[in-house]
Amino acid sequence: MAITRTLALLLAISLLTGCSWFTSKDKGEESRNWSASKFYAEASTAMKERDFERAIEYYEKLEARYPFGRYATQAQLDVAYAYYQYDEPESALAALDRFIKLHPRHSHVDYAYYLKGIVNFNRSIGFIDRFLPTDVSQRDAGAAMDAFDDFSELVRKFPQSKYSEDARKRLLYLRNNIARHELHVARYYMDRGAYLAAANRGIYVVENYQRAPAVREALKIMAEAYDKLGLEELSADARRVLVLNEKQGKFDYIDEAEADTKPLGRKVWEYLELDEN
């Protein structure tokens, strides 16, 4: 009786394995004789249906079978977007770097730089942050710095690109956020008595983010840190610069990136919506 059950189980496993093999085989047979244009059309259809896994499969098969020509070149760029939508940012960035290296003069290389910025821009934004007004400036700024570099390179190399206007807006947002991140670090040092490190963070903000709203707070931290260190002259200098700039109204501007009063989470969501354009 036990032998019969064992044989039945083995038969069932073999049937399932066989079905899987036939399905895989049939899937491969289906596309065996596809042309490059057929692969690209099927991948584009999968993208429209938001079946990004299938789109990635077809783009990669297209490039493997037809490595030369306009379809393969476009597939190299489109697969990066598919990876991005499939939530595989590292693969997306690798595909974009490869496209930029292989096609530095391509008519759509500006889009490759822009998409690199978009991928890095969203890497540290989780699902919850898309809806709640969380302060992302308190997180690690690595991905934000990468996005800043990507958008900066786009604007520098392709100032007239249709993507540059949005990139400039994101640069303002990122610059202000990175500056605020430096303030969080400076306050962390202050709370732990590392006053020289806190002052140095303040100096970094003042020197590198001169038009960011964080400069006012950076000067305050510098003055406070120097007080704690007994450096009265340096503390007085920081306060003098703070008062002078306040009198001249240099802190009264509002950056374009902060011109509205919408919660940060909502602004980030709207940035994400732009990605669909």
KAPESUL-V130667 format. One record per pair of residues at least 4 apart in sequence whose C-alpha atoms are under 7 Angstrom apart, sorted by sequence separation. I is the first residue (numbers start at 1). GAP is how many residues later the second one is. D is the distance in Angstrom with one decimal. If there is no record, write none. Layout:
I_GAP_D / I_GAP_D
//
This chain:
1_4_6.4 / 2_4_6.2 / 3_4_6.2 / 4_4_6.2 / 5_4_6.2 / 6_4_6.2 / 7_4_6.1 / 8_4_6.2 / 9_4_6.3 / 10_4_6.1 / 11_4_6.2 / 12_4_6.3 / 13_4_6.1 / 14_4_5.9 / 15_4_6.1 / 16_4_6.2 / 17_4_6.1 / 18_4_6.1 / 19_4_6.1 / 20_4_6.2 / 21_4_6.0 / 22_4_5.8 / 23_4_6.1 / 24_4_6.3 / 25_4_6.1 / 26_4_6.0 / 28_4_6.2 / 34_4_5.7 / 35_4_6.3 / 36_4_6.2 / 37_4_6.0 / 38_4_6.1 / 39_4_6.1 / 40_4_6.0 / 41_4_6.2 / 42_4_6.2 / 43_4_6.2 / 44_4_6.3 / 45_4_6.3 / 46_4_6.1 / 47_4_5.8 / 51_4_6.3 / 52_4_6.0 / 53_4_6.4 / 54_4_6.4 / 55_4_6.1 / 56_4_6.1 / 57_4_6.2 / 58_4_6.0 / 59_4_6.4 / 60_4_6.1 / 61_4_6.1 / 62_4_5.7 / 63_4_4.6 / 68_4_5.9 / 69_4_6.4 / 70_4_6.1 / 71_4_6.0 / 72_4_6.3 / 73_4_6.9 / 74_4_6.1 / 75_4_5.8 / 76_4_6.9 / 78_4_6.3 / 79_4_6.1 / 80_4_6.2 / 81_4_6.2 / 82_4_6.0 / 83_4_6.3 / 84_4_5.6 / 88_4_6.3 / 89_4_6.1 / 90_4_6.2 / 91_4_6.1 / 92_4_6.2 / 93_4_6.1 / 94_4_6.2 / 95_4_6.2 / 96_4_6.2 / 97_4_6.1 / 98_4_6.1 / 99_4_5.7 / 100_4_5.1 / 105_4_6.8 / 108_4_6.8 / 109_4_6.6 / 110_4_6.3 / 111_4_5.9 / 112_4_6.2 / 113_4_6.5 / 114_4_6.3 / 115_4_6.1 / 116_4_6.3 / 117_4_5.8 / 118_4_6.2 / 119_4_6.1 / 125_4_5.9 / 126_4_6.8 / 128_4_6.1 / 129_4_6.7 / 141_4_6.0 / 142_4_6.3 / 143_4_6.2 / 144_4_6.1 / 145_4_6.2 / 146_4_6.2 / 147_4_6.1 / 148_4_6.0 / 149_4_6.1 / 150_4_6.3 / 151_4_6.2 / 152_4_6.0 / 153_4_5.9 / 154_4_5.5 / 155_4_4.7 / 160_4_6.7 / 163_4_6.2 / 164_4_6.1 / 165_4_6.6 / 166_4_6.3 / 167_4_6.1 / 168_4_6.5 / 169_4_6.5 / 170_4_6.0 / 171_4_5.9 / 172_4_6.2 / 173_4_6.1 / 174_4_5.9 / 175_4_6.1 / 176_4_6.2 / 177_4_6.2 / 178_4_6.4 / 179_4_6.6 / 180_4_6.4 / 181_4_6.5 / 182_4_6.2 / 183_4_6.1 / 184_4_6.2 / 185_4_6.4 / 186_4_6.3 / 187_4_6.1 / 188_4_6.5 / 189_4_6.2 / 190_4_5.7 / 194_4_6.3 / 195_4_6.1 / 196_4_6.2 / 197_4_6.3 / 198_4_6.4 / 199_4_6.2 / 200_4_6.2 / 201_4_6.4 / 202_4_6.3 / 203_4_6.1 / 204_4_5.9 / 205_4_5.3 / 206_4_5.4 / 214_4_6.2 / 215_4_6.3 / 216_4_6.5 / 217_4_6.2 / 218_4_6.2 / 219_4_6.2 / 220_4_6.2 / 221_4_5.9 / 222_4_6.1 / 223_4_6.2 / 224_4_6.4 / 225_4_6.3 / 226_4_6.1 / 227_4_5.9 / 231_4_6.2 / 232_4_6.1 / 233_4_6.2 / 234_4_6.3 / 235_4_6.3 / 236_4_6.0 / 237_4_6.2 / 238_4_6.2 / 239_4_6.1 / 240_4_6.0 / 241_4_6.1 / 242_4_6.2 / 243_4_6.1 / 244_4_6.3 / 245_4_6.2 / 246_4_6.1 / 254_4_6.3 / 255_4_6.1 / 262_4_6.4 / 263_4_6.4 / 264_4_6.2 / 265_4_6.2 / 266_4_6.3 / 267_4_6.3 / 268_4_6.3 / 269_4_6.3 / 270_4_6.5 / 34_5_6.3 / 46_5_5.0 / 47_5_5.8 / 67_5_5.6 / 83_5_5.2 / 84_5_5.3 / 104_5_6.5 / 129_5_6.1 / 159_5_6.1 / 189_5_4.9 / 190_5_5.5 / 210_5_6.5 / 226_5_5.0 / 227_5_6.0 / 245_5_5.3 / 246_5_6.0 / 254_5_6.0 / 262_5_6.4 / 46_6_6.5 / 66_6_6.4 / 83_6_6.6 / 189_6_6.4 / 226_6_6.6 / 245_6_6.8 / 46_8_6.2 / 47_8_5.8 / 83_8_6.2 / 84_8_5.4 / 189_8_6.4 / 190_8_5.8 / 226_8_6.3 / 227_8_5.9 / 46_9_5.1 / 63_9_5.0 / 83_9_5.0 / 100_9_6.3 / 155_9_5.5 / 189_9_5.3 / 206_9_5.5 / 226_9_5.0 / 62_10_6.4 / 154_10_6.8 / 205_10_6.3 / 44_11_7.0 / 81_11_6.6 / 187_11_6.8 / 43_12_4.4 / 63_12_7.0 / 80_12_4.3 / 100_12_6.9 / 186_12_4.3 / 206_12_6.7 / 223_12_4.3 / 205_13_6.5 / 222_13_6.9 / 43_15_5.4 / 80_15_5.3 / 186_15_5.6 / 223_15_5.4 / 43_16_6.2 / 59_16_5.4 / 80_16_6.1 / 96_16_5.8 / 151_16_5.5 / 186_16_6.8 / 202_16_4.5 / 222_16_6.4 / 223_16_6.1 / 202_17_6.4 / 39_19_5.9 / 40_19_6.8 / 76_19_6.8 / 77_19_6.7 / 124_19_6.6 / 182_19_6.4 / 202_19_6.4 / 219_19_5.8 / 59_20_6.1 / 96_20_6.8 / 123_20_6.5 / 151_20_6.7 / 202_20_5.7 / 77_22_6.4 / 121_22_6.7 / 199_22_6.6 / 39_23_5.8 / 56_23_5.7 / 76_23_6.3 / 93_23_6.1 / 120_23_5.4 / 121_23_5.9 / 148_23_6.0 / 182_23_6.9 / 199_23_4.6 / 219_23_6.2 / 120_24_6.6 / 36_26_6.0 / 56_26_6.3 / 120_26_6.3 / 121_26_5.3 / 148_26_6.4 / 179_26_6.0 / 199_26_5.7 / 216_26_6.7 / 55_27_6.9 / 120_27_5.0 / 198_27_6.6 / 196_29_6.8 / 36_30_6.4 / 52_30_5.5 / 89_30_6.2 / 117_30_4.4 / 144_30_6.5 / 179_30_6.5 / 195_30_5.0 / 40_31_6.7 / 52_33_7.0 / 53_33_7.0 / 117_33_4.9 / 195_33_6.9 / 37_34_6.8 / 52_34_5.8 / 116_34_6.3 / 117_34_5.5 / 180_34_5.9 / 195_34_6.8 / 36_35_6.4 / 84_35_6.7 / 179_35_6.1 / 183_35_6.6 / 176_36_5.5 / 113_37_6.1 / 114_37_6.3 / 141_37_6.4 / 176_37_7.0 / 213_38_6.9 / 114_40_6.5 / 137_40_5.2 / 113_41_5.8 / 137_41_6.4 / 137_43_5.9 / 138_43_5.5 / 110_44_6.4 / 137_44_4.7 / 138_46_6.4 / 110_48_6.6 / 114_49_6.7 / 110_51_6.9 / 173_84_5.3 / 172_85_5.6 / 169_88_6.1 / 133_130_5.2 / 134_130_6.7 / 133_131_5.0 / 134_131_6.2 / 133_132_4.1 / 132_133_5.0 / 133_133_6.9 / 131_134_5.4 / 130_135_5.3 / 131_135_6.2 / 129_136_5.7 / 130_136_6.8 / 130_138_6.3 / 130_139_5.2
//
